[in-house]
Amino acid sequence: MRIKKILILLSIIIFVCIGIFTIYKLTYHETIRYVAIGDSIGAGRNPYGVDDYGYTDYISDYLKKYHNLKNYTNYAVNGYKTRDVMEDINYNREILINNKKENIRKSLRESDLVTISIGANDFLESMNLSNIGSFLVDKKGIFDKVDDTLSEIDKLLTLIKKYAKNDIVVVGYYNPLPLLTKYKDIIDEVVDYSDKKYQELCNKHDVIFVKVSDIIKKNSDVLPNPLDIHPNKKGYELISKKVIEVLENNVFKK
């Protein structure tokens, strides 16, 4: 009789524990702190020189809707090169968010997700539309510049990982001038080369690389201004969807 009572009591305890755990799983959603860093692509610069709604904003919307976003802080700046981001971290840059100062080291330390768009300005700094022909003729020079850029990004990722201990996503490059059909093949070749090297670098640092060159290539209308390298809102949304797809498959399934 006593054993029977004990078994009944144990059954009740187990049932209650299962119920509590089930309720917890259904109602608990981990909060996410999202930090974006980088250049004009991270800042959402549009094809006509204005910072607009970028891929990081679309990711923020997605996190807010599906993953309990706690805060979103964007440190990306138009024109930034890799060394500029490193200086921001080394000098602990501050920005105002809702009239409150936030510094980049604290943001990185507390981050659950960091996205990075950087490097294009490094190897395109000596190129403009007036010299693009001579610039692209020197294929070895371009590849060497990509290698030099990724060497700097290597240092940047080491620095970022001193502070950010959770998920880091690096967004790759794309052909920024598809309307210049004369140079399309060589630019595509440079992008493919940089994608391969960037992926290897991200593997080394155990961070996630997101290739976006293919999706931009299939949607050339997202780069409507032949005199500008930035996508329109559709382009940024496509980039965000690619990042979100990778997040769903590699981060939120953990």
C-alpha positions as CSV (number, residue, x, y, z in Angstrom):
1,M,0.0,0.0,0.0
2,R,2.8,2.3,0.9
3,I,4.7,1.5,-2.3
4,K,1.5,2.3,-4.3
5,K,1.2,5.7,-2.6
6,I,4.9,6.4,-3.4
7,L,4.4,5.5,-7.0
8,I,1.3,7.7,-7.3
9,L,3.2,10.6,-5.7
10,L,6.2,10.1,-8.1
11,S,3.8,10.0,-11.1
12,I,2.2,13.3,-10.0
13,I,5.7,14.9,-9.6
14,I,6.8,13.7,-13.0
15,F,3.6,14.9,-14.6
16,V,3.9,18.3,-13.0
17,C,7.6,18.6,-14.0
18,I,6.8,17.7,-17.6
19,G,4.0,20.3,-17.6
20,I,6.2,23.0,-16.2
21,F,9.0,22.2,-18.8
22,T,6.4,22.2,-21.6
23,I,5.1,25.6,-20.6
24,Y,8.6,26.9,-20.3
25,K,9.5,25.8,-23.8
26,L,6.4,27.3,-25.3
27,T,6.6,30.6,-23.6
28,Y,10.4,31.3,-23.2
29,H,12.2,33.1,-26.0
30,E,15.8,34.0,-25.6
31,T,16.4,37.7,-26.2
32,I,18.8,38.7,-28.9
33,R,21.2,41.7,-29.0
34,Y,22.1,42.4,-32.6
35,V,25.1,44.5,-33.6
36,A,26.0,45.6,-37.2
37,I,29.4,46.9,-38.2
38,G,31.0,47.8,-41.4
39,D,30.8,50.2,-44.4
40,S,28.0,51.7,-46.5
41,I,26.5,48.3,-47.3
42,G,26.0,47.8,-43.6
43,A,24.7,51.3,-43.2
44,G,22.1,50.8,-46.0
45,R,23.4,53.5,-48.5
46,N,21.1,53.5,-51.5
47,P,22.1,53.9,-55.2
48,Y,21.6,57.7,-55.0
49,G,23.8,58.6,-52.0
50,V,21.4,58.4,-49.1
51,D,21.5,56.0,-46.1
52,D,18.1,54.2,-46.3
53,Y,16.7,50.9,-45.3
54,G,19.5,48.3,-45.5
55,Y,19.9,44.6,-45.0
56,T,20.7,45.0,-41.3
57,D,17.3,46.8,-40.8
58,Y,15.5,43.9,-42.5
59,I,17.4,41.4,-40.3
60,S,16.4,43.5,-37.3
61,D,12.7,43.3,-38.4
62,Y,13.0,39.5,-38.7
63,L,14.6,39.2,-35.3
64,K,12.0,41.4,-33.7
65,K,9.2,39.3,-35.2
66,Y,10.5,35.8,-34.7
67,H,13.4,35.8,-32.1
68,N,12.6,38.4,-29.4
69,L,15.1,41.1,-30.4
70,K,16.2,43.0,-27.3
71,N,18.2,45.7,-29.1
72,Y,19.8,46.5,-32.5
73,T,22.9,48.8,-32.7
74,N,24.4,49.7,-36.1
75,Y,28.0,51.1,-36.1
76,A,28.4,50.9,-39.9
77,V,29.5,54.0,-41.7
78,N,29.6,55.0,-45.3
79,G,33.1,54.9,-46.7
80,Y,34.6,52.8,-43.9
81,K,37.6,50.6,-44.6
82,T,38.8,47.7,-42.5
83,R,41.2,49.9,-40.5
84,D,38.4,52.3,-39.7
85,V,36.4,49.6,-37.9
86,M,39.6,48.5,-36.1
87,E,40.1,52.0,-34.9
88,D,36.5,52.2,-33.7
89,I,37.1,49.1,-31.6
90,N,40.6,50.2,-30.4
91,Y,39.3,53.6,-29.4
92,N,36.0,52.3,-28.2
93,R,33.8,54.5,-30.4
94,E,30.5,55.8,-28.8
95,I,27.2,56.5,-30.6
96,L,23.9,57.8,-29.3
97,I,21.0,55.4,-29.3
98,N,17.7,57.0,-28.0
99,N,19.7,59.8,-26.3
100,K,21.9,57.2,-24.5
101,K,25.5,56.6,-25.2
102,E,26.6,53.1,-26.4
103,N,30.2,52.1,-27.0
104,I,31.2,49.5,-29.5
105,R,33.2,47.2,-27.1
106,K,30.3,46.9,-24.7
107,S,27.9,46.3,-27.6
108,L,30.2,43.5,-29.0
109,R,30.7,41.9,-25.5
110,E,26.9,41.8,-25.0
111,S,26.0,40.8,-28.5
112,D,24.3,37.5,-29.5
113,L,24.7,38.2,-33.2
114,V,27.1,40.4,-35.1
115,T,27.0,41.1,-38.9
116,I,30.0,42.5,-40.7
117,S,30.2,44.1,-44.2
118,I,33.7,45.4,-44.8
119,G,36.6,45.4,-47.3
120,A,35.1,46.6,-50.6
121,N,36.4,50.1,-50.1
122,D,39.9,48.8,-49.3
123,F,40.4,47.2,-52.7
124,L,38.3,49.6,-54.7
125,E,39.9,52.8,-53.3
126,S,42.1,53.4,-56.3
127,M,39.3,52.7,-58.8
128,N,36.9,55.2,-60.3
129,L,34.8,55.2,-63.5
130,S,37.5,57.2,-65.4
131,N,40.3,54.7,-64.8
132,I,38.3,51.4,-64.5
133,G,39.7,50.0,-67.7
134,S,43.3,50.4,-66.7
135,F,42.5,49.3,-63.2
136,L,40.9,46.0,-64.3
137,V,43.6,45.2,-66.8
138,D,46.1,44.6,-64.0
139,K,44.4,41.3,-62.8
140,K,47.3,40.3,-60.6
141,G,47.3,43.7,-59.0
142,I,43.6,43.4,-58.2
143,F,44.0,39.9,-56.7
144,D,47.0,41.1,-54.7
145,K,44.8,44.0,-53.4
146,V,42.1,41.5,-52.4
147,D,44.7,39.4,-50.6
148,D,46.0,42.5,-48.7
149,T,42.4,43.4,-47.8
150,L,41.6,40.0,-46.4
151,S,44.9,40.1,-44.5
152,E,43.5,43.2,-42.7
153,I,40.1,41.6,-42.2
154,D,42.0,38.6,-40.6
155,K,43.3,41.0,-38.0
156,L,39.9,42.6,-37.6
157,L,38.2,39.3,-36.9
158,T,40.8,38.5,-34.3
159,L,40.1,41.8,-32.7
160,I,36.3,41.4,-32.8
161,K,36.5,37.9,-31.3
162,K,38.3,39.4,-28.2
163,Y,34.9,40.9,-27.4
164,A,32.1,39.1,-29.3
165,K,31.8,35.6,-28.0
166,N,28.6,34.5,-29.8
167,D,27.6,34.3,-33.5
168,I,29.4,36.4,-36.1
169,V,28.2,36.6,-39.7
170,V,30.4,38.1,-42.5
171,V,28.6,39.2,-45.7
172,G,30.5,38.7,-48.9
173,Y,31.0,40.9,-52.0
174,Y,29.2,41.1,-55.3
175,N,29.7,42.6,-58.8
176,P,28.8,46.2,-58.0
177,L,28.8,47.4,-61.7
178,P,26.8,44.8,-63.7
179,L,25.7,47.4,-66.2
180,L,29.3,47.8,-67.4
181,T,29.0,44.7,-69.5
182,K,32.5,45.3,-71.1
183,Y,34.1,44.4,-67.7
184,K,31.6,42.0,-66.4
185,D,33.7,38.8,-66.8
186,I,36.8,40.2,-65.0
187,I,34.8,41.7,-62.2
188,D,32.9,38.4,-61.7
189,E,36.3,36.6,-61.7
190,V,37.5,39.0,-58.9
191,V,34.4,38.5,-56.9
192,D,34.6,34.7,-57.2
193,Y,38.2,34.8,-56.1
194,S,37.4,37.0,-53.1
195,D,34.4,34.8,-52.1
196,K,36.8,31.7,-52.1
197,K,39.4,33.5,-50.0
198,Y,36.8,35.1,-47.7
199,Q,35.2,31.7,-47.0
200,E,38.6,30.2,-46.1
201,L,39.3,33.2,-43.8
202,C,35.9,32.8,-42.0
203,N,36.5,29.1,-41.6
204,K,39.8,29.9,-39.9
205,H,38.1,32.2,-37.4
206,D,35.0,29.9,-37.0
207,V,32.6,32.6,-38.1
208,I,29.8,32.3,-40.7
209,F,30.4,33.5,-44.3
210,V,27.3,34.4,-46.4
211,K,27.9,34.5,-50.1
212,V,25.6,37.0,-51.8
213,S,27.3,37.4,-55.2
214,D,25.0,34.8,-56.9
215,I,21.7,36.3,-55.7
216,I,22.8,39.8,-56.8
217,K,23.9,38.5,-60.2
218,K,20.5,36.9,-60.8
219,N,18.8,40.2,-59.9
220,S,20.7,42.9,-61.8
221,D,17.8,45.3,-61.4
222,V,18.8,45.8,-57.8
223,L,21.8,47.9,-59.0
224,P,19.9,50.5,-61.1
225,N,22.5,53.3,-61.1
226,P,25.4,52.6,-63.4
227,L,27.4,55.3,-61.6
228,D,26.9,53.8,-58.1
229,I,27.8,50.5,-56.5
230,H,25.0,50.3,-53.9
231,P,21.8,48.2,-54.2
232,N,18.3,49.5,-53.9
233,K,15.8,48.3,-51.2
234,K,15.0,45.1,-53.1
235,G,18.8,44.3,-53.2
236,Y,19.2,44.8,-49.5
237,E,16.1,42.7,-48.8
238,L,17.6,39.9,-51.0
239,I,20.8,40.1,-49.0
240,S,18.9,40.0,-45.7
241,K,16.9,36.9,-46.9
242,K,20.2,35.1,-47.7
243,V,21.6,36.0,-44.2
244,I,18.4,35.0,-42.5
245,E,18.4,31.7,-44.4
246,V,21.9,31.0,-43.1
247,L,20.9,32.0,-39.6
248,E,17.9,29.7,-39.6
249,N,20.0,26.8,-40.8
250,N,23.1,27.4,-38.7
251,V,22.3,29.5,-35.6
252,F,18.7,29.1,-34.6
253,K,18.7,25.3,-35.0
254,K,21.3,25.1,-32.2
